[in-house]
Amino acid sequence: MPRFAYTARDREGRAVSAEIDAPTRRDALRLLAARGLQPGRVVEAAGGRPAGAPAAARPGAFAARGGRGVVLGRAQRLPFLEALHDLTTSGLSAGEAVRLLSVRLKEPRLRALSGGLWELISEGAPLSRAMAAHGSVFDGATVNLIHAGEATGSVNDTLARLIGHLTEQRELRRKLLTALAYPVLIAVIACGVILFFLFVLLPRLEALFLSLHGKLPASTQLLIGLSDFVLRYGVFVLAAGLFGAVSFWRWRATEAGRETSDGWLLRVPLLGPFLVSRTVFSFSQTLSVLLENGITAAEALRMTERQIQNRVHRRALDAAIDRVLEGEALSAALSRTGIIPDLILDRLAVGENTGNVVPSLKDIARSQQKAITAQLDFFTGIMASVFLLGVFVFVGFIAFAIVSAIFAASASFNLH
């Protein structure tokens, strides 16, 4: 990352000369302003970072403190932040809290993460820069929030808000997985029952029916034909299905495929409204947390837009943010996307007019979280009912076909 030499004046009017790391000169000016400095001269330092300087990004640094072979990911972010917040609440500085975590934590991944952060902090890097070196764990929004907290001296409050935000997102994912568990269980049981009839029970009954030399009813013939087809060609059908699924997954991994398939999902009944509610929830909650922690409106909007999962919604919000940066009100710009419901736009407009955008966004996030929970309950209830109905219909058809065959065979036997 480039390094910029600057001269500036602090809040008390004293001259300050130092260097700062930033992707661009504009970012350097923004960082200085966030620190309460009035920049006078900001130029890129010759030769980039001096040797021995505290690197902003030495991605493999954590491996040097007992972290060899440890793979870190987003799963370590929230537990680490919670442990860090507990210590900073007790009065420790963020750096000292990280040092203590690096020697006290027992979980290998969290200890490796803490050790990597402390290695950079001990060399003089602030916490936000050390986090930026672990991009697999901390995303840009988290790093910028911590940096804003450092600039305003409110790291502990920032950690509390960030933990609350991440906890709500985790609970939403947990509710989604829990809601899907029951329909998936029903589907597995249904498949097991169907396969048992087709592969175990039906072949034995078929041999019995054929030994009676009677004419089988149409329903029984259809069932036997289905069983024979599955036994002969089931492997090929399964292979074709797997090939199609893998091909679709690889196509969806491309940007064009992701946007096209996301558009399809929005047109699916029940699923489309759920995805809209999820986008509104993610947008309002993330934006409120960023604005509340001192991130500028322009930067907060861009970071929020990158958190949106649906590519169709992300593209529409990107265009809306461009209009906001040109001076248009946020509620007016969002109304052109066709994503946000009118009632929510009205609530946001009231917040803009009264200067209470953050509280309005928080209220919207809470209402959308309730809506998502209700939609999940309804959606999973419908799925479970459909699966159960399908199982009952198929089992009933099998029973009818078997009973019909028994009666036909019995009638044929009586005639003889």
ROTOR-62624 format. One record per residue (C-alpha): residue in three letters; residue number from 0; z negated, x, y negated. Coordinates in steps of 0.2 Angstrom, whole numbers. Each point is the difference from the previous one (the first is absolute). Last residue first. Layout:
// residues N
 type seq     w     u     v
  ALA NUM     Z     X     Y
...
***
This chain:
// residues 416
 type seq     w     u     v
  HIS 415    64  -298   355
  LEU 414    -3   -13   -14
  ASN 413   -18     5    -1
  PHE 412     4    18    -2
  SER 411    12    -3   -14
  ALA 410   -13   -11    -9
  SER 409   -13    14     2
  ALA 408    12    13    -6
  ALA 407     4   -10   -16
  PHE 406   -18    -4    -3
  ILE 405    -5    19     2
  ALA 404    15     5   -12
  SER 403    -6   -13   -13
  VAL 402   -17     7     1
  ILE 401     6    18    -3
  ALA 400    11    -5   -14
  PHE 399   -13   -10    -8
  ALA 398   -13    13     1
  ILE 397    12    13    -7
  PHE 396     5   -11   -14
  GLY 395   -19    -3    -4
  VAL 394    -3    18     0
  PHE 393    14     2   -12
  VAL 392    -5   -14   -11
  PHE 391   -19     6     0
  VAL 390     5    18    -4
  GLY 389    11    -5   -14
  LEU 388   -13   -12    -7
  LEU 387   -13    14     1
  PHE 386    12    12    -9
  VAL 385     4   -12   -14
  SER 384   -18    -5    -2
  ALA 383    -6    18    -2
  MET 382    14     4   -13
  ILE 381    -4   -16   -10
  GLY 380   -19     5     0
  THR 379     5    18    -5
  PHE 378    10    -6   -15
  PHE 377   -14   -12    -6
  ASP 376   -14    13     1
  LEU 375    11    13    -8
  GLN 374     5   -12   -14
  ALA 373   -18    -4    -3
  THR 372    -5    18    -1
  ILE 371    15     4   -11
  ALA 370    -4   -14   -12
  LYS 369   -18     7    -1
  GLN 368     6    17    -4
  GLN 367    12    -7   -13
  SER 366   -14    -8    -9
  ARG 365   -10    16     0
  ALA 364    15    10    -6
  ILE 363     4   -13   -14
  ASP 362   -18     1    -6
  LYS 361     1    19    -1
  LEU 360    17    -1    -9
  SER 359    -8   -11   -13
  PRO 358   -15    11    -2
  VAL 357    11    15    -3
  VAL 356    12    -9   -12
  ASN 355   -14    -6   -12
  GLY 354     8     2   -17
  THR 353     0   -18    -3
  ASN 352    19    -2    -1
  GLU 351     2    11    15
  GLY 350   -13    -9    11
  VAL 349     8   -16    -5
  ALA 348    17     6     6
  LEU 347    -7     6    16
  ARG 346    -7   -17     4
  ASP 345    17    -8    -5
  LEU 344     9    13    12
  ILE 343   -12    -5    14
  LEU 342     4   -19    -3
  ASP 341    19     4     0
  PRO 340     0     9    17
  ILE 339     5    19    -1
  ILE 338    16     4     9
  GLY 337    14    -7   -10
  THR 336     2    17    -8
  ARG 335     3    -7   -18
  SER 334   -18    -7    -1
  LEU 333    -6    18     2
  ALA 332     7     6   -16
  ALA 331    -8   -15   -10
  SER 330   -17     3     8
  LEU 329     1    19    -4
  ALA 328     5    -3   -18
  GLU 327    16     9    -5
  GLY 326    -1    16   -10
  GLU 325    13    11     8
  LEU 324   -13     6    13
  VAL 323    -2   -18     5
  ARG 322    18    -1     3
  ASP 321     1    15    11
  ILE 320   -16    -7     9
  ALA 319    10   -16     4
  ALA 318    15    10     8
  ASP 317   -12     9    11
  LEU 316    -9   -16     4
  ALA 315    17    -7     7
  ARG 314     3    16    10
  ARG 313   -18     0     7
  HIS 312     2   -19     5
  VAL 311    16     4    10
  ARG 310    -8    15     7
  ASN 309   -15    -9     7
  GLN 308   -15    13     1
  ILE 307    -6     0   -18
  GLN 306   -10    15    -3
  ARG 305    14     9   -10
  GLU 304     0   -14   -13
  THR 303   -19     3    -3
  MET 302     3    18    -4
  ARG 301    14    -4   -12
  LEU 300   -11   -14    -9
  ALA 299   -15    12    -1
  GLU 298    11    14    -8
  ALA 297     7   -12   -13
  ALA 296   -17    -9    -4
  THR 295   -10    17    -1
  ILE 294   -13     4    13
  GLY 293   -17    -3    -7
  ASN 292   -10    -6    16
  GLU 291     2   -18    -4
  LEU 290    18     1    -2
  LEU 289     2     8    18
  VAL 288   -12   -12     8
  SER 287     9   -15    -8
  LEU 286    17     6     5
  THR 285    -5     2    18
  GLN 284    -7   -17     1
  SER 283    14    -9    -9
  PHE 282    14     8     9
  SER 281    -8     0    18
  PHE 280    -5   -18    -2
  VAL 279    17    -6    -7
  THR 278     9    10    14
  ARG 277   -11    -8    13
  SER 276     3   -17    -7
  VAL 275    18     2     1
  LEU 274     0     7    18
  PHE 273   -10   -16     5
  PRO 272    12   -11    -8
  GLY 271    14     8    10
  LEU 270    -9     0    16
  LEU 269    -2   -19     0
  PRO 268    18    -3     2
  VAL 267    11    16     1
  ARG 266    10     3   -16
  LEU 265   -11    14    -6
  LEU 264     2     9    17
  TRP 263    19     1    -2
  GLY 262    -2     8   -17
  ASP 261   -12    13     8
  SER 260    14     3    13
  THR 259    13     4   -14
  GLU 258   -12    11   -10
  ARG 257    -6    10    16
  GLY 256    18     2     6
  ALA 255     6     6   -16
  GLU 254   -14    13    -2
  THR 253     2     6    18
  ALA 252   -15    -3    12
  ARG 251     6   -18     3
  TRP 250    16     8     9
  ARG 249   -12    10    11
  TRP 248   -10   -16     4
  PHE 247    16   -10     4
  SER 246     6    13    12
  VAL 245   -17     1     9
  ALA 244     0   -18     2
  GLY 243    18    -2     6
  PHE 242    -3    14    12
  LEU 241   -16    -8     6
  GLY 240     9   -17     2
  ALA 239    14     8    10
  ALA 238   -12     9    11
  LEU 237   -10   -17     3
  VAL 236    17    -9     4
  PHE 235     5    14    12
  VAL 234   -17    -1     9
  GLY 233     1   -18     1
  TYR 232    17    -1     8
  ARG 231    -3    -2    18
  LEU 230   -18    -7     1
  VAL 229     2    -9   -17
  PHE 228    16    -8     6
  ASP 227    -7    -5    17
  SER 226   -15    -8    -9
  LEU 225    11   -10   -12
  GLY 224    11    -6    15
  ILE 223   -16    -5     9
  LEU 222    -6   -10   -15
  LEU 221    17    -8    -3
  GLN 220     1    -5    19
  THR 219   -17    -8    -1
  SER 218     5   -10   -15
  ALA 217    16    -5     8
  PRO 216    -9    -7    15
  LEU 215     2    10    16
  LYS 214    10    -7    15
  GLY 213    -9     2    16
  HIS 212     1    14    13
  LEU 211   -19     1     2
  SER 210     1    19     2
  LEU 209     8     1   -18
  PHE 208   -15    -9    -7
  LEU 207   -12    12     8
  ALA 206     9    16    -5
  GLU 205     1    -7   -18
  LEU 204   -19    -3     0
  ARG 203    -3    18     5
  PRO 202    12     6   -14
  LEU 201    -8   -12   -13
  LEU 200   -18     6     2
  VAL 199     1    19    -2
  PHE 198    14     5   -12
  LEU 197     4   -15   -11
  PHE 196   -17    -9     1
  PHE 195   -10    16    -3
  LEU 194    13     5   -14
  ILE 193    -3   -17    -9
  VAL 192   -19     2     1
  GLY 191     0    17    -6
  CYS 190    12    -4   -15
  ALA 189   -12   -14    -5
  ILE 188   -15    11     1
  VAL 187     8    13   -11
  ALA 186     6   -13   -12
  ILE 185   -17    -8    -1
  LEU 184    -8    17    -3
  VAL 183    13     4   -14
  PRO 182    -4   -17    -8
  TYR 181   -19     4     0
  ALA 180     2    18    -7
  LEU 179    11    -5   -14
  ALA 178   -15    -6   -11
  THR 177   -10    15     4
  LEU 176    14    12    -5
  LEU 175     3   -10   -17
  LYS 174   -19    -1    -3
  ARG 173    -2    19     3
  ARG 172    15     3   -12
  LEU 171    -9   -11   -13
  GLU 170   -16     9     3
  ARG 169     8    17    -3
  GLN 168     8    -6   -16
  GLU 167   -17    -6    -6
  THR 166    -9    16     5
  LEU 165    14    10   -10
  HIS 164    -3    -9   -16
  GLY 163   -19     1     2
  ILE 162     0    18     4
  LEU 161    11     3   -16
  ARG 160   -11   -10   -11
  ALA 159   -16    10     6
  LEU 158    10    17     0
  THR 157     5    -4   -18
  ASP 156   -19    -3    -5
  ASN 155    -5    16     8
  VAL 154    14    10    -9
  SER 153    -5    -7   -17
  GLY 152     1    16   -11
  THR 151    16    -7    -9
  ALA 150    12    14     5
  GLU 149    -8     1    17
  GLY 148     2   -19     3
  ALA 147    18     1    -6
  HIS 146     3    14    13
  ILE 145    -8   -10    14
  LEU 144    11   -15    -4
  ASN 143    15    12    -1
  VAL 142    -4     7    17
  THR 141    -2   -17     8
  ALA 140    16    -7    -7
  GLY 139    10    15     6
  ASP 138    -6    -2    18
  PHE 137   -14     9     8
  VAL 136     0     4    18
  SER 135    17     7     4
  GLY 134     1     6   -18
  HIS 133   -14    13     3
  ALA 132     4    12   -14
  ALA 131    -2   -15   -12
  MET 130   -18    -2     5
  ALA 129    -4    18    -6
  ARG 128     9    -4   -16
  SER 127   -11   -16    -2
  LEU 126   -16    10     4
  PRO 125     3    13   -13
  ALA 124     6    17     5
  GLY 123   -11    15    -3
  GLU 122     1    10    16
  SER 121   -15    -9     7
  ILE 120     9   -16    -3
  LEU 119    15     6    11
  GLU 118   -11     5    15
  TRP 117   -11   -15    -3
  LEU 116    15   -12     3
  GLY 115     5     9    16
  GLY 114   -17     0     6
  SER 113    -2   -19    -4
  LEU 112    16    -4     9
  ALA 111    -5    11    15
  ARG 110   -17    -9     1
  LEU 109     8   -17    -1
  ARG 108    12     4    14
  PRO 107   -14     8    11
  GLU 106   -13   -14    -2
  LYS 105   -17     9    -2
  LEU 104    -1     1   -19
  ARG 103   -14    11    -6
  VAL 102     9    16    -4
  SER 101    16    -6   -10
  LEU 100   -10   -15    -6
  LEU  99   -12    11    -9
  ARG  98    15     9    -9
  VAL  97     8   -16    -4
  ALA  96   -16    -7    -8
  GLU  95    -2    17   -10
  GLY  94    18    -3    -7
  ALA  93    -3   -18    -4
  SER  92   -16     3    -9
  LEU  91   -16    -5     8
  GLY  90   -11   -14    -7
  SER  89    -3   -12    15
  THR  88    15   -10    -5
  THR  87    10    16     2
  LEU  86    -6     1    18
  ASP  85     4   -18     5
  HIS  84    16     1    -9
  LEU  83     6    15    10
  ALA  82    -4    -9    17
  GLU  81     9   -15    -5
  LEU  80    15    10    -7
  PHE  79     1     9    17
  PRO  78    -1   -15    10
  LEU  77    14    -8   -10
  ARG  76    12    14     0
  GLN  75    -2     6    19
  ALA  74    12   -14     6
  ARG  73    13     5   -12
  GLY  72     4    16    10
  LEU  71    -6    16     6
  VAL  70     6    10    16
  VAL  69   -13    13     5
  GLY  68     8    14     9
  ARG  67    -9    13   -10
  GLY  66   -13    -8   -11
  GLY  65   -14    12     1
  ARG  64     1     6   -18
  ALA  63    17     8     0
  ALA  62     9   -16     5
  PHE  61    -5    -7   -17
  ALA  60    12    11    -9
  GLY  59    15    -6     9
  PRO  58     7   -10   -15
  ARG  57    -3    12   -13
  ALA  56     3   -11   -14
  ALA  55    -9     1   -17
  ALA  54    -2    19     2
  PRO  53   -16     7    -8
  ALA  52     7    15    -8
  GLY  51     1    16    11
  ALA  50    17     6    -7
  PRO  49     5    -9   -16
  ARG  48     8   -17     2
  GLY  47    18    -1    -7
  GLY  46     8    16    -5
  ALA  45    -1    -4   -19
  ALA  44   -11   -14    -5
  GLU  43     8   -16    -5
  VAL  42    -3    -4   -18
  VAL  41   -13   -12    -8
  ARG  40    -5     3   -18
  GLY  39   -11   -11   -11
  PRO  38    -8   -12    13
  GLN  37   -14   -12    -6
  LEU  36   -12     1    15
  GLY  35   -10   -15     6
  ARG  34     3     4    19
  ALA  33    12   -14     2
  ALA  32    10     7   -15
  LEU  31     1    16     9
  LEU  30     6    -8    16
  ARG  29    13   -10   -10
  LEU  28     7    16    -9
  ALA  27     1     9    17
  ASP  26     9   -15     8
  ARG  25    13     1   -15
  ARG  24     2    18     3
  THR  23     4    -3    19
  PRO  22    -7     1    17
  ALA  21   -17     5    -7
  ASP  20   -12    15     2
  ILE  19   -10     4   -16
  GLU  18    -3    17    -9
  ALA  17   -13     4   -13
  SER  16    -3     1   -19
  VAL  15   -13   -11    -9
  ALA  14    -3    -2   -18
  ARG  13   -16    -9    -5
  GLY  12     3   -17   -10
  GLU  11   -15    -9     8
  ARG  10    11   -11    11
  ASP   9    10    15     6
  ARG   8    13    10    -8
  ALA   7    16     6     9
  THR   6     9    16     5
  TYR   5    10    -1    16
  ALA   4     7    11    14
  PHE   3    10   -11    13
  ARG   2     0     3    19
  PRO   1    14    -6    10
  MET   0    -4    -7    18
***
